[in-house]
Amino acid sequence: MTLLMLCCVILTGRISDWNHYTHFGGVSDILVEGSSVTGATSGGVIFGSIQPGGIVWDSTWTCPGVLSHSSDARCLARDSSGSLWIGTYGGGIDVVLASGGGQHYGQLEGLPISLEINCILPDTTVWVGTTEGLCGKELGYFEIWNEFTTSGGLPSDIINCVASVDSGLFVGTSDGLVMLRSGQYPGQSDSWLNFPDVMNLNVQNILVAGDTVWATSTDGLYYLAAGQDWNQDVSYPGSYPVSLASLNGLLAVGGEENVAIFNGSEWTSGSGGLWGQVVQAISWISSDSLAIGQYSCWAVNRASGNGVGIGTVNSWTSSWPQGAPSNDLYAVDVDSRNDVWVTSNRRGVAVYSEHGWVEFIDELSNKSQVFVCLADNSGGVFIAPWHYGVDWIDWNGTPQRDDDVLINWNTENSGLLNNQIKNAAISSSGEVWFAQEPYWQSEFEPSGVVRLSWTPGQETTASWKTFEPLDGLPSGYVRDVASTSSSSIAWMGTKLGLVKGDILTGSVLYSAGPSQGLPSGDVQSIALSRNEDLYVGTTDGLVVMKAGEGTFTDVEDVSGSINMLCFDNLSCLWAGSSDLWGGSPEGLFRIYPDGSVEEYNTLNSPLQSPNVRNIACDTDNGLIYLVTDHGLWMLHLEQGITGNLETATAYPNPFVPGAGEVLGIAGLPNRTLDFHLFDLRGELVYESLSQNRDMFSWDGYDNNGRPVASGTYIVRISQDGESRLFKLAIAR
């Protein structure tokens, strides 16, 4: 794959690179300077040049990279020296100096803890609006002023906008607009001027145009003319105005699905091309052309949108640099071509391959709340939009659409119990298992686990089996399902406990709840290791049941609501927490076969949110993919499974047999190989002939069925007529 952008951070530990893929279409601010346009987006800062017919995008800044702590950029400002100020949501302020280099302002420089920056005014005093008050820096560090309990001061700690005039500083908050009198100390109540006519308004933006001050709010458009009080402009034709810009007596107002222009006597308004978009930023290019920054009305934290538009009123050409389909992502998987599929909250699904990003939006039964993504063994992928059943797509690895195969299943044309799929799994023999939950408005509808057997792409071959509460499920709210070596048996995790069930006989083979050692009855995720150790993630932590045993043991140092589990190419288990279905996100954990745990969070890794929603592993190439509410991450692990014989190895090394632990092979293609184990005298201890890489496993017993003693051994792996020797340590 050719990366759109490659941002690397080297950490202590066993991940070499972190690559971040973001969406640049959710725009919060724009800066137009001649033919250049700069955009602050939820995926980073974007740079382009305005050309006839649109924008040519030149470059992007993200985190990791130029931006130091967050890619969610919310505001831009250019100071008198030419330096660019960038306010981020959760990462403080980055300043790219005109003289070269940069500077970062965070908590150590006096900004509030959340570091959520809404606006910046770099003047003699640098004014910054945050979600925790108004900050000012004249010399040294920032000082913070919060909501006052006296009769004067800030009406709210959430500062959305500031604007400077000769008489003072206008400050727009979520609960009204006030002015800090010129030259007065902000910490005194009598330094502030209140405006009763605009109190209790959620003020979004302020603009000083000539002798009139304009303010947008959720209640409408307001203006303050010289010598008058604040008034609402009842002739404004739009609703929910947000952004303001003026040029040569023309006022442009961007709102929700609307842009309006006021020439001093009348309004011209249009909404063409703006459906579903909030015009968060607006700027004049010329007297007959505007630039607008957009984000989706339904996006969480401005995670997606139509980017920057060029045009006027009802005619817009919108674009943004190529990237992920959204930053508000839900699921991820790697298909048989090693292409990566991601699903989103409001923008369908996309696949990333050598062709770049290819989106599937209108092709789906629904583009919103796409919670499930599961690649099968044929090149196809199952995509499940919540409340719309499941779609199956085979895109044949090409960006052309005429060879795509799409199938939709729902309760009307399949054996699905309902149209809500919470999770899915696929067995080694190709059966697909769906974990289903009832819709919240019809909680008594049929629900449970459904198994699909079919020849991929041949809809008429589909055969459906179900396992429901009447068969022994403790709840119809099934959170996850994990297939076993048997095509008819699976582990099923529900809101009220765990069962192992045979879907053909409808019988429960095992059941467990808190009394059997689960930290919580609400099972969120399940994973089976190569040696059939069972890991169970609950809303209150992670436990493991070793193969052949019937009791659970806590996995220490892993906390929170464990919503997803995934094994990587070296038998390490990745566990992630998310607040998608409740519970506070804790971060990301990697559990090694020896039981040691590494934790990755926003403090010791580039992750910009602990909200890890799904994990997938490209086992051939040793890559882990994470989807979060801040985009897609790709992690490079120590090594992949593929390669050539020179990279062949065995894992884990040292190998500790017992308790069901098995040895695996990595570093060579998944083809037939021969495995020989010799002691240091050269005598054969164990051999395995004609097994594929993925099928090979060894439990630590010799050819006579006796446990192999501790010590150092020589391994010979042979494939395609060539061999490789290396040492293996066995410890008991």
FENCOR-V849583 format. One record per residue. N is the residue number from 0. RES is the residue in one small letter. SS is DSSP state (2 for helix, 1 for strand, 0 for the rest). PHI is phi in radians with two decimals (NA if undefined). OMEGA is omega in radians with two decimals (* if undefined). Layout:
n = [N:N]
res = [RES:RES]
ss = [SS:SS]
phi = [PHI:PHI]
omega = [OMEGA:OMEGA]
This chain:
n = [0:1:2:3:4:5:6:7:8:9:10:11:12:13:14:15:16:17:18:19:20:21:22:23:24:25:26:27:28:29:30:31:32:33:34:35:36:37:38:39:40:41:42:43:44:45:46:47:48:49:50:51:52:53:54:55:56:57:58:59:60:61:62:63:64:65:66:67:68:69:70:71:72:73:74:75:76:77:78:79:80:81:82:83:84:85:86:87:88:89:90:91:92:93:94:95:96:97:98:99:100:101:102:103:104:105:106:107:108:109:110:111:112:113:114:115:116:117:118:119:120:121:122:123:124:125:126:127:128:129:130:131:132:133:134:135:136:137:138:139:140:141:142:143:144:145:146:147:148:149:150:151:152:153:154:155:156:157:158:159:160:161:162:163:164:165:166:167:168:169:170:171:172:173:174:175:176:177:178:179:180:181:182:183:184:185:186:187:188:189:190:191:192:193:194:195:196:197:198:199:200:201:202:203:204:205:206:207:208:209:210:211:212:213:214:215:216:217:218:219:220:221:222:223:224:225:226:227:228:229:230:231:232:233:234:235:236:237:238:239:240:241:242:243:244:245:246:247:248:249:250:251:252:253:254:255:256:257:258:259:260:261:262:263:264:265:266:267:268:269:270:271:272:273:274:275:276:277:278:279:280:281:282:283:284:285:286:287:288:289:290:291:292:293:294:295:296:297:298:299:300:301:302:303:304:305:306:307:308:309:310:311:312:313:314:315:316:317:318:319:320:321:322:323:324:325:326:327:328:329:330:331:332:333:334:335:336:337:338:339:340:341:342:343:344:345:346:347:348:349:350:351:352:353:354:355:356:357:358:359:360:361:362:363:364:365:366:367:368:369:370:371:372:373:374:375:376:377:378:379:380:381:382:383:384:385:386:387:388:389:390:391:392:393:394:395:396:397:398:399:400:401:402:403:404:405:406:407:408:409:410:411:412:413:414:415:416:417:418:419:420:421:422:423:424:425:426:427:428:429:430:431:432:433:434:435:436:437:438:439:440:441:442:443:444:445:446:447:448:449:450:451:452:453:454:455:456:457:458:459:460:461:462:463:464:465:466:467:468:469:470:471:472:473:474:475:476:477:478:479:480:481:482:483:484:485:486:487:488:489:490:491:492:493:494:495:496:497:498:499:500:501:502:503:504:505:506:507:508:509:510:511:512:513:514:515:516:517:518:519:520:521:522:523:524:525:526:527:528:529:530:531:532:533:534:535:536:537:538:539:540:541:542:543:544:545:546:547:548:549:550:551:552:553:554:555:556:557:558:559:560:561:562:563:564:565:566:567:568:569:570:571:572:573:574:575:576:577:578:579:580:581:582:583:584:585:586:587:588:589:590:591:592:593:594:595:596:597:598:599:600:601:602:603:604:605:606:607:608:609:610:611:612:613:614:615:616:617:618:619:620:621:622:623:624:625:626:627:628:629:630:631:632:633:634:635:636:637:638:639:640:641:642:643:644:645:646:647:648:649:650:651:652:653:654:655:656:657:658:659:660:661:662:663:664:665:666:667:668:669:670:671:672:673:674:675:676:677:678:679:680:681:682:683:684:685:686:687:688:689:690:691:692:693:694:695:696:697:698:699:700:701:702:703:704:705:706:707:708:709:710:711:712:713:714:715:716:717:718:719:720:721:722:723:724:725:726:727:728:729:730:731]
res = [m:t:l:l:m:l:c:c:v:i:l:t:g:r:i:s:d:w:n:h:y:t:h:f:g:g:v:s:d:i:l:v:e:g:s:s:v:t:g:a:t:s:g:g:v:i:f:g:s:i:q:p:g:g:i:v:w:d:s:t:w:t:c:p:g:v:l:s:h:s:s:d:a:r:c:l:a:r:d:s:s:g:s:l:w:i:g:t:y:g:g:g:i:d:v:v:l:a:s:g:g:g:q:h:y:g:q:l:e:g:l:p:i:s:l:e:i:n:c:i:l:p:d:t:t:v:w:v:g:t:t:e:g:l:c:g:k:e:l:g:y:f:e:i:w:n:e:f:t:t:s:g:g:l:p:s:d:i:i:n:c:v:a:s:v:d:s:g:l:f:v:g:t:s:d:g:l:v:m:l:r:s:g:q:y:p:g:q:s:d:s:w:l:n:f:p:d:v:m:n:l:n:v:q:n:i:l:v:a:g:d:t:v:w:a:t:s:t:d:g:l:y:y:l:a:a:g:q:d:w:n:q:d:v:s:y:p:g:s:y:p:v:s:l:a:s:l:n:g:l:l:a:v:g:g:e:e:n:v:a:i:f:n:g:s:e:w:t:s:g:s:g:g:l:w:g:q:v:v:q:a:i:s:w:i:s:s:d:s:l:a:i:g:q:y:s:c:w:a:v:n:r:a:s:g:n:g:v:g:i:g:t:v:n:s:w:t:s:s:w:p:q:g:a:p:s:n:d:l:y:a:v:d:v:d:s:r:n:d:v:w:v:t:s:n:r:r:g:v:a:v:y:s:e:h:g:w:v:e:f:i:d:e:l:s:n:k:s:q:v:f:v:c:l:a:d:n:s:g:g:v:f:i:a:p:w:h:y:g:v:d:w:i:d:w:n:g:t:p:q:r:d:d:d:v:l:i:n:w:n:t:e:n:s:g:l:l:n:n:q:i:k:n:a:a:i:s:s:s:g:e:v:w:f:a:q:e:p:y:w:q:s:e:f:e:p:s:g:v:v:r:l:s:w:t:p:g:q:e:t:t:a:s:w:k:t:f:e:p:l:d:g:l:p:s:g:y:v:r:d:v:a:s:t:s:s:s:s:i:a:w:m:g:t:k:l:g:l:v:k:g:d:i:l:t:g:s:v:l:y:s:a:g:p:s:q:g:l:p:s:g:d:v:q:s:i:a:l:s:r:n:e:d:l:y:v:g:t:t:d:g:l:v:v:m:k:a:g:e:g:t:f:t:d:v:e:d:v:s:g:s:i:n:m:l:c:f:d:n:l:s:c:l:w:a:g:s:s:d:l:w:g:g:s:p:e:g:l:f:r:i:y:p:d:g:s:v:e:e:y:n:t:l:n:s:p:l:q:s:p:n:v:r:n:i:a:c:d:t:d:n:g:l:i:y:l:v:t:d:h:g:l:w:m:l:h:l:e:q:g:i:t:g:n:l:e:t:a:t:a:y:p:n:p:f:v:p:g:a:g:e:v:l:g:i:a:g:l:p:n:r:t:l:d:f:h:l:f:d:l:r:g:e:l:v:y:e:s:l:s:q:n:r:d:m:f:s:w:d:g:y:d:n:n:g:r:p:v:a:s:g:t:y:i:v:r:i:s:q:d:g:e:s:r:l:f:k:l:a:i:a:r]
ss = [0:0:0:0:0:0:0:0:0:0:0:0:0:0:0:0:1:1:1:1:1:0:0:0:0:0:1:1:1:1:1:1:1:0:0:1:1:1:1:1:1:0:0:1:1:1:1:1:1:1:1:0:0:1:1:1:1:1:1:1:1:0:0:0:0:0:0:0:0:0:0:0:1:1:1:1:1:1:0:0:0:0:0:1:1:1:1:1:1:0:0:1:1:1:1:1:0:0:0:0:0:1:1:1:1:0:2:2:2:0:0:0:0:0:0:1:1:1:1:1:1:1:0:0:0:1:1:1:1:1:0:0:1:1:1:1:1:0:0:0:0:0:1:1:1:0:0:0:0:0:0:0:0:0:0:0:0:0:1:1:1:1:1:1:1:0:0:1:1:1:1:1:1:0:0:1:1:1:1:1:1:0:0:0:0:0:0:0:2:2:2:1:1:1:0:2:2:2:0:0:0:0:1:1:1:1:1:1:1:0:0:1:1:1:1:1:1:0:0:1:1:1:1:1:1:0:0:0:0:1:1:1:0:0:0:0:0:0:0:0:1:1:1:1:1:1:1:0:0:1:1:1:1:1:1:1:0:1:1:1:1:1:0:0:0:0:1:1:1:1:0:0:0:0:0:0:1:1:1:1:1:1:1:1:1:1:0:0:1:1:1:1:1:1:1:1:0:0:0:2:2:2:0:0:0:0:1:1:1:1:1:1:0:0:1:1:1:1:1:0:0:0:0:0:0:0:0:0:1:1:1:1:1:1:0:0:0:0:0:1:1:1:1:1:0:0:0:0:1:1:1:1:1:0:0:1:1:1:1:1:0:0:0:0:0:0:0:0:0:1:1:1:1:1:1:0:0:0:0:0:1:1:1:1:1:0:0:0:0:1:1:1:1:1:0:0:0:0:0:0:0:0:0:0:1:1:1:1:1:0:0:0:0:0:0:0:0:0:0:0:1:1:1:1:1:1:0:0:0:0:0:1:1:1:1:1:0:0:0:2:2:2:0:0:0:0:0:1:1:1:1:1:1:0:0:0:0:0:2:2:2:0:1:1:1:1:1:1:2:2:2:0:0:0:0:0:0:1:1:1:1:1:1:0:0:0:0:0:1:1:1:1:1:1:0:0:1:1:1:1:1:1:0:0:0:0:1:1:1:1:1:1:0:2:2:2:0:0:0:0:0:0:1:1:1:1:1:1:0:0:0:0:0:1:1:1:1:1:0:0:1:1:1:1:1:0:0:0:0:0:0:0:1:1:0:0:0:0:0:0:0:1:1:1:1:1:1:0:0:0:0:0:1:1:1:1:1:0:0:0:0:0:0:0:0:0:0:1:1:1:1:0:0:0:0:0:1:1:1:1:0:0:0:0:0:0:0:0:0:0:0:1:1:1:1:1:1:1:0:0:0:0:1:1:1:1:1:1:0:0:1:1:1:1:1:1:0:0:0:0:0:0:0:0:2:2:2:0:1:1:1:0:0:0:1:0:0:1:0:0:1:0:1:1:1:1:0:0:0:0:0:1:1:1:1:1:1:1:0:0:0:0:0:1:1:1:1:1:1:1:1:1:0:0:0:0:0:1:0:0:1:0:0:0:0:0:1:0:0:0:1:1:1:1:1:1:1:1:1:0:0:1:1:1:1:1:1:1:1:1:0:0]
phi = [NA:-1.70:-1.33:-1.10:-2.62:-2.27:-2.13:-2.09:-2.29:-1.64:-1.96:-1.16:2.05:-2.10:-1.93:-1.48:-2.40:-2.08:-1.93:-1.99:-2.00:-2.21:-1.83:-1.87:-1.54:-1.58:-1.72:-1.82:-2.69:-2.36:-2.29:-1.77:-2.32:1.16:-1.63:-1.73:-2.28:-2.10:-2.16:-1.68:-2.16:-1.26:-1.91:2.45:-1.77:-2.05:-2.27:-2.60:-2.09:-1.39:-2.12:-0.98:1.64:2.71:-2.11:-1.73:-1.48:-1.75:-2.78:-2.42:-2.07:-2.37:-2.15:-1.18:2.45:-1.19:-1.32:-1.52:-2.34:-2.73:-1.59:-1.46:-1.51:-2.02:-2.68:-2.30:-2.73:-1.93:-1.53:-1.15:-1.56:1.65:-1.31:-1.76:-1.74:-2.19:-1.70:-2.01:-1.70:1.77:-2.20:1.38:-2.16:-1.96:-2.06:-1.69:-1.28:-1.09:-1.44:1.89:1.44:-2.71:-2.53:-2.06:-2.06:-2.40:-1.10:-1.13:-1.68:1.81:-1.22:-1.16:-1.04:-1.18:1.00:-1.66:-1.77:-1.78:-2.76:-2.40:-2.26:-1.44:-2.15:-0.95:-1.78:-1.48:-1.76:-2.32:-1.70:-2.23:-1.46:-2.23:2.19:-1.66:-1.99:-2.38:-2.31:-1.85:-2.43:1.25:-1.68:-1.25:-1.90:-1.98:-2.06:-1.89:-1.00:-1.71:-1.67:-1.45:-1.27:-2.16:1.96:-1.30:-1.36:-2.73:-1.41:-1.53:-1.73:-1.63:-2.81:-2.44:-2.64:-1.78:-2.33:-1.05:-1.47:2.78:-2.11:-1.31:-2.25:-1.70:-2.15:-1.28:-2.43:2.35:-2.18:-2.37:-2.25:-1.54:-1.08:-1.00:1.34:-1.65:-1.40:-1.11:-1.39:-1.99:-1.12:-1.37:-1.41:-1.91:-1.91:-1.63:-2.15:-0.99:-1.22:-2.13:-1.29:1.21:-1.64:-1.48:-1.43:-1.67:-2.69:-2.31:-2.42:-1.74:-2.21:1.15:-1.76:-2.19:-1.87:-1.93:-2.46:-1.72:-2.63:-1.14:-1.65:2.51:-1.77:-2.15:-2.51:-2.22:-1.57:-0.96:1.35:-2.12:-1.61:-1.15:-2.38:-1.56:-1.48:-1.29:-1.49:-1.01:-1.48:-1.67:-2.30:0.90:-1.16:-2.19:-2.04:-2.40:-2.71:-2.31:-2.78:0.86:1.47:-1.73:-1.98:-1.90:-2.20:-1.76:-2.43:-1.38:1.05:-2.77:-2.25:-2.27:-2.16:-1.96:-1.72:1.85:-2.32:-2.59:-1.79:-2.08:-2.30:-2.75:-2.27:-1.06:1.40:-1.99:-1.05:1.34:-2.05:-1.70:-1.50:-1.34:-2.43:-2.58:-2.64:-1.35:-1.63:-2.64:-1.17:-2.25:-2.60:-2.20:-2.03:-2.22:-1.87:-2.15:-2.49:-1.20:-0.99:-1.80:-1.30:-1.43:0.96:0.98:-1.28:-2.65:2.86:-1.63:1.31:-1.73:-1.90:-2.09:2.70:-2.83:0.86:-1.76:-2.23:-2.32:-1.99:-1.95:-2.81:-2.74:-1.09:-1.09:-3.02:-1.11:-1.18:-2.94:-1.66:-1.64:-1.79:-2.09:-2.46:-2.61:-2.75:-1.98:-1.54:-1.18:-1.59:1.16:-1.48:-1.86:-1.86:-2.30:-2.01:-2.29:-1.33:-2.30:-2.33:1.15:-2.34:-2.47:-2.09:-1.98:-2.58:-1.11:-1.55:1.47:-1.54:-2.17:-1.75:-2.19:-2.14:-1.21:-1.24:-1.38:-1.14:-2.82:-1.64:-1.84:0.90:-1.56:-1.54:-2.23:-2.47:-2.47:-1.47:-1.67:-1.59:-1.83:1.84:-1.56:-2.50:-1.63:-2.18:-2.12:-1.27:-1.02:1.38:-2.29:1.29:-2.50:-1.85:-2.05:-2.19:-2.13:-1.57:1.03:1.28:-2.20:-1.27:-1.21:-1.71:-1.26:-1.83:-1.25:-2.04:-2.26:-2.30:-2.08:-2.07:-2.54:-1.16:-1.51:-2.33:-2.66:-1.69:-1.06:-1.31:-2.68:-1.83:-1.97:-1.90:-1.54:-2.77:-2.67:-2.56:-2.22:-1.51:-1.12:-1.65:1.77:-1.21:-1.93:-1.90:-2.03:-1.64:-2.08:-2.20:-1.25:-1.20:-1.11:-1.51:-2.48:-1.15:-1.74:-1.21:-0.98:-2.79:2.66:-2.04:-2.18:-1.99:-1.87:-2.01:-2.88:-1.59:-0.88:1.56:-1.87:-1.03:-1.23:-1.55:-1.17:-2.22:-2.07:-2.26:-2.24:-2.35:-2.17:-0.94:-1.12:-1.54:2.16:-1.11:-1.20:-2.74:-1.35:-1.49:-1.66:-1.55:-2.74:-2.51:-2.32:-1.33:-1.99:-1.22:-1.62:-1.23:-1.90:-2.05:-2.57:-1.53:-2.28:-1.80:-2.17:-1.13:-2.15:2.44:-2.05:-2.38:-1.94:-2.22:-1.74:-1.33:-1.42:-1.66:1.19:-1.97:-1.58:-1.66:-2.86:-2.51:-2.69:-2.54:-1.00:-1.22:-1.70:1.98:-1.23:-1.16:-2.67:-1.27:-1.49:-1.45:-1.76:-2.72:-2.42:-2.61:-1.91:-1.38:-1.02:-1.71:1.23:-1.19:-1.82:-1.83:-2.23:-1.68:-2.16:-1.23:-2.33:2.14:-2.09:-2.28:-2.33:-2.05:-1.14:-0.99:1.49:-1.81:-2.15:-2.13:-1.77:-2.18:-1.13:-1.56:-1.17:1.25:-2.03:-2.27:1.62:-1.51:-1.54:-1.67:-2.68:-2.36:-2.73:-1.54:-1.67:-1.26:-2.04:1.15:-1.49:-1.73:-1.73:-2.21:-2.30:-2.03:-2.62:-1.74:-1.06:-2.04:1.88:1.61:-1.56:-1.17:-1.91:2.39:-2.24:-2.23:-2.12:-1.82:-1.46:-0.99:-1.44:1.67:-1.23:-2.24:-1.95:-1.97:-2.11:-2.47:-1.27:-1.65:-2.01:-2.60:-1.27:-0.91:-1.71:-2.72:-1.37:-1.47:-1.55:-1.65:-2.83:-2.40:-2.48:-2.11:-1.55:-1.17:-1.13:-1.90:1.16:-2.10:-1.94:-1.95:-2.12:-1.95:-2.42:-1.43:-2.22:1.79:-1.77:-2.10:-2.08:-1.93:-1.54:-1.60:-1.04:-2.85:-1.57:-1.52:-1.40:2.59:-2.34:-1.06:-1.12:-1.75:-1.07:-2.69:-2.08:-2.45:-1.30:-2.42:-1.19:-1.80:-1.98:-1.17:1.98:0.94:1.47:-1.16:-2.24:-1.62:-2.17:-2.06:-2.40:1.56:-2.64:-1.10:-1.42:-2.30:-1.04:-2.44:-1.99:-2.10:-2.21:-2.08:-2.11:-1.43:-1.25:-1.54:1.58:-1.48:-1.21:-1.81:-2.69:-2.50:-2.39:-2.00:1.00:-2.06:-1.25:-0.92:-1.27:-1.60:-1.24:-2.73:-2.37:-1.69:1.67:-1.86:-1.40:-1.13:-1.72:1.45:-1.80:-1.05:-1.33:-1.24:-1.10:2.57:-1.82:-2.26:-1.88:-1.84:-2.10:-1.94:-2.11:-2.71:0.97:1.45:-2.09:-2.36:-2.43:-1.97:-2.75:-1.63:-2.29:-1.67:-2.03:-2.25:-2.10]
omega = [3.04:-3.08:3.02:3.08:-3.10:-3.12:-2.99:3.03:3.12:-3.12:2.91:-3.06:-2.94:3.00:-3.06:-3.07:2.99:3.12:-3.04:3.07:-3.09:3.08:-3.06:-3.04:3.11:-2.96:3.13:-3.11:3.07:3.12:-3.14:-3.13:-3.05:3.11:-3.14:3.07:3.09:-3.12:3.00:-3.07:3.11:3.08:-3.14:3.12:-3.09:-3.09:3.13:3.07:-3.10:-3.13:3.04:3.12:3.11:-3.08:2.98:-3.07:-3.02:-3.02:3.12:2.99:3.12:3.00:0.04:-3.11:-3.11:3.11:-2.91:-3.03:-3.11:3.06:-3.09:-3.11:-3.05:-3.09:-3.12:3.04:3.08:-3.12:-3.04:3.13:3.14:3.11:-3.13:3.11:-3.10:3.08:-3.10:-3.13:-3.13:-3.10:3.13:-3.04:2.97:3.09:3.05:-3.00:3.11:-3.13:-3.11:-3.12:-3.10:-3.14:3.12:3.04:3.12:-3.11:-3.12:3.13:3.00:3.13:-3.10:-2.96:-3.05:-3.13:3.14:-3.01:3.14:-3.09:3.13:3.02:-3.12:-3.14:3.03:2.90:3.08:3.13:-3.11:3.06:-3.12:3.07:3.13:3.06:3.11:-3.13:3.10:3.11:3.06:3.04:3.06:-2.99:3.04:2.93:-3.07:3.02:-3.09:3.12:-3.09:3.08:3.11:-3.11:-3.13:3.08:-3.07:3.09:-3.14:3.08:-3.12:-3.08:-3.09:-3.02:3.05:3.08:-3.06:2.99:-3.09:-3.06:3.12:-3.09:3.02:3.14:3.11:-3.10:3.12:-3.11:3.07:-3.09:3.14:3.08:2.96:-3.08:-3.09:3.08:-3.10:3.14:-3.05:-3.08:3.11:-3.08:-3.10:3.05:-3.00:3.06:3.14:3.08:-3.07:-3.08:-3.13:3.03:-3.14:3.05:3.03:-3.03:-3.04:-3.06:3.11:3.10:3.05:-3.12:-3.09:3.14:3.13:3.04:3.12:3.11:3.06:3.10:3.11:3.13:3.14:-3.11:-3.10:3.12:3.11:3.09:-3.11:3.09:-3.12:3.03:3.07:3.10:3.04:3.07:-3.07:3.12:3.12:-2.97:-3.10:3.06:3.12:3.09:-3.06:-2.96:-3.05:3.01:3.14:3.09:3.03:3.10:3.09:3.10:3.07:-3.12:3.06:-3.13:3.10:3.14:-3.07:2.91:3.13:-3.13:-3.14:-3.11:-3.14:3.13:-3.13:-3.11:2.91:-2.99:3.09:3.12:-3.14:3.14:-3.07:-3.10:3.11:-3.07:2.94:3.10:-3.02:-3.13:3.13:-3.11:3.08:2.96:3.07:-3.08:3.12:-3.12:-3.12:2.93:-3.14:3.03:-2.99:2.87:-3.06:3.10:-3.02:-3.09:3.02:3.12:3.08:-3.00:3.13:-3.13:-3.06:3.01:-3.11:3.10:3.08:3.12:3.10:3.07:-3.03:-3.07:-3.07:2.96:-3.02:3.12:3.04:3.12:-3.14:3.12:3.12:-3.10:-3.12:2.98:3.14:-2.99:-3.07:-3.01:-3.12:3.00:-3.14:-3.07:-3.05:3.06:-3.02:2.99:-3.01:3.11:3.06:3.09:-3.02:3.14:-3.01:-3.02:2.99:-3.06:3.10:3.08:3.13:-3.09:3.08:3.11:-3.02:-3.13:3.03:-3.05:2.99:-3.08:-3.12:3.13:-3.08:3.05:3.01:-3.07:-3.03:3.07:-3.14:-2.94:-2.98:3.06:-3.11:3.08:3.07:-3.06:-3.03:-3.00:3.10:-3.13:3.08:-3.13:-3.05:2.98:-3.09:3.10:3.14:3.12:-3.09:3.04:3.01:-3.08:2.88:-3.08:3.08:3.04:-3.12:3.11:3.09:-3.07:-3.04:3.10:3.14:3.02:-3.12:3.10:3.05:3.04:3.02:-3.06:-3.10:-3.08:-3.10:3.08:3.07:3.14:3.06:-3.07:3.14:3.11:-3.09:-3.12:-3.13:3.11:3.12:-3.14:-3.13:3.13:2.98:3.07:-3.11:-3.11:3.14:3.01:-3.03:3.06:3.05:3.07:-3.01:3.12:3.10:-2.97:-3.14:3.10:3.13:-3.12:-3.14:-3.13:3.12:3.07:3.09:2.96:-3.12:2.94:-3.02:3.14:-3.12:-3.00:-3.07:3.14:-3.04:3.05:-3.00:3.02:-3.09:3.04:-2.95:3.09:3.09:3.10:3.11:3.04:3.13:3.13:3.03:3.07:-3.10:-3.06:-3.08:3.11:3.13:-3.14:3.11:3.10:3.07:-3.11:-3.10:-3.02:3.11:2.96:-3.06:-3.14:-3.08:3.12:-3.06:3.07:-3.01:3.02:2.92:-3.00:3.02:-3.00:3.12:-3.13:-3.10:-3.08:3.08:-3.13:3.13:3.05:-3.12:3.05:3.13:-3.12:3.08:3.05:3.05:3.13:3.08:3.09:-3.10:-3.11:-3.09:-3.04:-3.12:3.05:3.07:3.10:3.12:-3.14:3.02:2.85:-3.09:3.06:-3.09:3.07:-3.13:3.09:-3.11:3.04:-3.04:3.07:3.11:3.00:-3.11:-3.12:3.13:3.11:-3.11:-3.11:-3.12:3.08:3.11:2.97:-3.04:3.10:3.03:-3.01:3.10:3.08:-3.03:-2.99:3.11:-3.13:-3.12:3.05:3.10:-3.03:-3.13:3.06:2.97:-3.14:3.05:3.13:-3.14:3.10:-3.07:3.08:-3.09:-3.10:3.11:-3.12:-3.11:3.13:-3.12:-3.10:-3.02:-3.11:3.00:-3.10:-3.10:-3.14:3.12:3.10:3.12:-3.03:2.96:3.11:3.08:-3.12:-3.08:-3.13:-3.07:3.14:3.10:-3.13:-3.13:3.09:3.05:-3.04:3.13:-2.97:-3.14:-3.07:3.02:-3.12:2.91:-2.99:-3.14:-3.02:3.10:-3.13:3.03:3.08:3.11:2.96:-3.05:3.03:3.05:3.03:-3.09:3.07:3.01:-3.10:3.07:3.12:-3.04:-3.14:3.08:3.09:-3.12:-3.12:3.03:-3.02:-3.14:-3.14:-3.09:3.13:3.07:-3.14:-0.14:3.12:0.20:3.13:3.14:-3.12:3.13:3.13:3.07:-3.12:-3.12:3.11:3.11:-3.13:3.09:2.98:3.09:-3.06:3.14:3.09:-3.11:3.12:3.01:-3.10:3.07:3.10:-3.13:2.97:-3.04:3.04:3.13:-3.14:-3.13:3.13:-3.10:3.04:3.05:-3.02:2.97:2.99:3.05:-3.12:-3.06:-3.12:-3.08:2.97:3.14:-3.04:3.09:3.11:-3.10:-3.08:-3.14:3.10:3.13:3.12:3.09:-3.07:3.06:3.11:-3.14:-3.10:3.10:3.09:3.00:3.08:-3.12:3.12:3.09:3.06:3.11:-3.08:3.07:3.10:3.00:-3.09:3.07:3.08:3.08:-3.12:3.10:*]
